[in-house]
Amino acid sequence: MEYGRFYNNLQTLREKSDYNCFYEVDEQDVISGMEQARKFIKAIEDCLVCH
């Protein structure tokens, strides 16, 4: 569920940036998002290794 919310949030941010020329992402949000993305990728890698 944690990663589902994270992925949904990424989709929302992408849509905002695609359709709103004046949308700006906060630096702290980017840093936080990158940390979450690293965890997400690690979870996928761990899952692939297990199977």
Secondary structure, 3 states (H helix, E strand, C coil): CHHHHHHHHHHHHHHHHHHCCCCCCCHHHHHHHHHHHHHHHHHHHHHHHHC
